[in-house]
Amino acid sequence: MKRELGKRDWAFLLCAFAFLPVSAQEKQAYTVMGEVNDSAADGRMIYIERYDDHKMLDSTRISDGKFVFSGFTDRPWFCCIQATDREHANIVLEGGDIRASVGRTVYNKPSGTPLNDEIHRIDDIIDSLYAVYSPKMEALKAQGLDSAAYRKARISLAGSYNADVRRITEGLFSRHPDDAVTEKLLRSEFYQTQTLDDRERIMASLGPWMKTTNIYKDLSQRLKAERRTSVGQMFVDINGRDVSGKSVRLSDYVGRGNYVLVDFWASWCRPCHEEIPNLVRLHREFKDKGLTVLGLFTWDDEKLMGKTARKLGAVWPQLFDVERKALELYGADGIPLIILFSPDGLIVERGLRGETMVTKVTEIMNKHNKNL
């Protein structure tokens, strides 16, 4: 089913990733030139923004659909060329002549300098994987599978894709411990690694300059929170409100004698919606057998919580994340995040999804009820 990367692809991965030294360098002159794929952009200002601290490093004006920046940089920085909120391109700002395109319909791949060429090649490899898996995903849609079978097949296919991406990106971190490519990988591929142990190992291997950056510090804090809330650890409490506006806490449900399956979700999150039928199955099967399902509504408008829950058939209690700290406290990089807590409040499983979740929770609950 899976397409293996060819020998030339792996030769590139093994040999092509060694360019600039990681130490700070003399200021180098750069020119960044390119086009904006938007006829209405003429006369508009365009900016180079450094990702790590959101500092504007340069600006110029678009003329005849084109732009040119020129200046000096003290070292390579991972940056964003920002035309509007929706029109941007990622580059490494380094010495040399850099080419880039900006626009909603253009997937920019920078080129012209060593690190930009490398990012371009990395993206080409990732794109080649996507080109293999995308038709398979479309073929699934055409098979006429029922919703449960389709979700199961899609999750399996996505898992295979992510495993192939991991094979590539894990090696890249070891070859780029301390430069702007590292930052690009941290921002785009870091959570493709499979386990918390993997991510901690990668972070420990990074170089001294990278450890001074904000992205490193932010991810370090997230990993510490994830470790504090990993399997076997006690739950961390969260303040909230229920659908009636009453103040409630996670501890009003967790650690009170039932298993509790907590779903961190939002109204705009399509993958969250797709997990609701699985949660409905578990709720119906075990609501009177020691399992409480609890929605934890986060990153969203509180007014949408009850309305969306009713629309999706999520009939269990809902808790709104009033401080917007729930995902930070649990070291999460996104939603849905589904965690199973034991009757005494210990984390039994986290990162549950799809049929795997249904099977795992069913197994635990059947064992629990058998032992009563």
N, C-alpha and C positions, 0 to 999 in steps of 0.2 A: 504493500500500500504506500509506504513512504519512499520518496525519492532520496537516495543518498547523494550527498554532495560529491562532485567529481574530484579527481586527483588535482586538477588545476586549482579548484576552489580551495582545497585544503593546503596546497602548496602556498597559495596566497596568504592564508591565515597563519601559516607557520613562519613565513619568511618576510612578509611585507610590512611588518609592524615595528619598525625601528627607525625613527627619524631624528628628532631633536633631543638634545640632552635636557634633563629636567631642571637643571639649575637656572636661577634667574639670569637673564641675558641683558646685554646692552640694548638701549632703545632702538627699535628697528622701524624703518619706514614701511607703511602699507598703503596700498590703493585697493579700494573695494568698488567694483563696478558691476552694473547689471541692469536688468529691466524689471518694470512693474507691469504685471498683466492686468491692467485696469486703465481704460482710456480716460476715466474721470480723475485719475490721480495727478495729472499734470499741474504743476504749481504747488503741490502739496509738499510739506516738509516730511522728511524721512529720517529715522534715527538709528544709531547703533546703541543697543542697551546691553550692558553686561549682566548676564543672568545672576551671578552670585550675589550681587548687592543692588541690582536694578539701577545702577548708575548709568546715565547717558554719557557715552564716550565720544560721540561725534554726531553731526547732523549735516544735512544738505537738502537741496530742493530737487524734486523730480522735474525733468525737462524732456519733452518729446518721448515720454515713457521710459526714460533712462535716468540713472543716478550714478554719481561718482563721489566716493569718500576718499580723503587722503589725510595722513597724519602719522603719528609715531605711537608705538606701544612698547611697554617695558617688558612684556612677556606675552605669550599666547593666552588669550582668554576666550572661553566659550560665550558667544554673544548671540543676540537676536537683532536682525534688521527689521525694524518695526515701521510699517507704513500706516496701518490702522489696527484696531483691535483684532481684526480677522485676517489681515494681510501681513505676513511676516516670513522670514527665512532665517535659519540657523547657520552660523558660520563660526569658525575659529578666527579671531582677529589676531593675525600674526604678520611678521614682515613678509613683503612680497606683493604680487598682484593677484587679487582674489576675485573670482567670478561668482555671481549669485543671481537668482531670479526670485521675485517676490510676487505672490498672488494667490488668491483662493483656489484657482484651478491649476496651479503649478506646484508640484512637489519638488521643492528646491533641493538640489544636491550641489553643495559648494565645490569649487575646484580652483586650481592654480597654484596652491602652496602645499607643502608636505602634509600638514595635519588636515587641511581641508580635503585634499585628494584622498586621504585615508578614510575620513568620515564618509566620503562619497562611495568608496569601495565597500566599506562596512554596510552601508545602506543598500548597495547593490546586492550583496549576499543575502541580507534579510529579505529584500524584495524578491529574490529568486525563490526563497522558501515560500513566501506568500503566494507567488505565482503558481506553485505546485498545489498548495492547500486550498486556495480560493475556489477553483473549479470543483474540488471535492465537496466543499461546503455548499456550493450551488446545486450539485447533484443530489445532495441530501434533501434539499427543499423539493426537488422534483420527484422524489420517491413516494410521496403521499403517505408518509409515516404518521401515526398518531402523535399527539403532542409530547407524550412521555417518551416514546421511542426516539423522536426527533431530538429532544433535549439530551437524551443519553448519548446518542450518536454524535451530536455536535460537541458535547463536552469531551468525549473521547478523542475526536479529531483535533480539537483545540489543544488538548493535552499533548498530543503527538507533535503539533506545531511548536508549542512552547519548549518541549524537550529538545527539538532540533535547534531552536534559538539559543537555548542554554549551552549546547555543545560549542557554539561559536563564541558567545559572549564571555563565558567563564575564562577561556584562554586569553581573551583580549585584556581583561583586568590585570593579568600577570605580566603582560607585555607593556601595559600602560599604567604604571602605578602612580604617576605624578605629573600629568600634563592635561591639556584641555580636552583631549579625547577621553580621559578618565571621567571628567565632569559630564561629558555628553553621555557616556555609558551609565553613569549614576542616575542621570535624569531620565533616561529612556529605557534601559535594559536591566537595571539593578534588581528589580523584583521578578525578573524572569528566572533568577536562581531559585532552586527548589526549596531550600530549607533555611530556617533561621541560622543554623550553624554555618551554612554556606555564606550567608550575607555577613555574618560576624567575621568570618575568616577573610573575606574580601576586604572589608573595612580595615582590618588589622594589617593587611599587606600593603596598604597605600602609603605613598611617600610623604615626606615632611611638608612640602608645600600644600599638597591636597588636604592635609589635616588642619590647615589654617583656614580653609574655605568655609563659607556658611553652609553649603550643601552637605559637606562632611559632618559639620556640627549638628545640623538638623537631622540627618539620617542616623547619627550616633544616638541622639536622644530617642528617636523613634524605635531603634533596635533595643535600647534599654527598656523602654516601655513594653515592647513585644516580649522581651525575656521575662519581665516581671509578671506578664499575663500569659505565659506559655502553659502548656499542659502540665498539670500537677500543682500549679500555683493557685493561691486564694484569689477570689474575685476582687476587683477594685470598684468601689462604689461610684455611682453617677447620680447627680441631681436631675430631676425632671418634673414634668407635669403630665397628667393623664388627659384624656379627651375632654373631660369636664372642666379642666383648668386647675384641678387639685394638685398640690405639690406631692410628689412621690419620689422615691429613690429606688435604685436597682435593688438595694438591700431589703426593700419591702417584698420582693419576690424571691431573690436568690438567697440560699442558705437557710431556708425555712422548711426543709423536709421533703421538698419535691425536686426532681430533676427539672431544670429550666433551660429551654432552648431559646436563646436570645438572638434576634435577627436585627442587625444594624442595617437600616434601609432608608430610602428617600423616594418621593413621588416621581422624580424625574429619571430614576435609575431603572433602565429596562432589565438588566440582569437581576435586579432585586425583584421586579414583578414576576420574572420567570421562576423564581424560587417559591413564590406563594403557593402554587398547587402542591408542591412537595411538603410545605409546612402544614397545609390544610390536611393532607393525608395523615401526618403524624399527630396533629391536633385531634382529629376525629378518632384515631385509633387509641390514643393514650391519655386523653384529657381526664379520664376518670381512673387512670392506672398509674398515677404518679408523675406525669409530665405536664409542665406548664410551658406553653409557647408565649413569648413576649416580644413585641415589636419595639425596637429602639429607633425612633425617627430622628435622623440627624442630617445636617447640611441642607436644611430645607425650611420652608415656611410652616410654622406651627398650625396655621389655619387649614393646611392641606392634609394634615395627619389623619383625622377621622374620616374625612370625605374619601380619601384615596384608599384607606383600609377597607371601608365598606364596599367600595367599587370592586376591589380585588378579592373580596371574600375573606379578608384577614380579620376574623371575628374575635381574636384573642386580645388581651390588654395591650395598650400602646403607651409608650413613655417617650415624651419629647425631650430631646437633649438641650436643655435651656442654656447651658453654658457653652455649648458647641465644643466640648472637650472629650466627648466619648471616644472618638477615633484616636485622638492624641493619647489618651490614657491607656488605650489598648494597643498602641503602636501599629495601627492599621494604615495601609497605603491606599485603601479604597473600600467601596461597598459593592455588593453585599458582603458583610462579615457575619458569619453565623457561628455562635459559640454554645457548647453544651456545658452546663454547670451541674455538679453533683448536688445531692440533697444538703450537704454541709458547706457548699459554696466553692468547692475546688473546681478548677477548669479541667474538664474531661477530654474535650476535643475542641479545636478551633479551626476555622477555615473550611467548614463543612459546606458542600454544594451538591445539588442534584441527587441522582440515584444513590451515589455514594453516601450522602447524608442520610437518606431514608433507610438504607441498609444498616448503616452503623448505629443509628439511634434505635431502630427496631430491635437490633441485636441486644443493645444495652438494656432497653426497657423490658424485653422478654426475660432476660436473665434476672433483672431486678424483681420482676413480679413472680418469677418462679421461686425466688429465695424468700418471699414473704411468708 
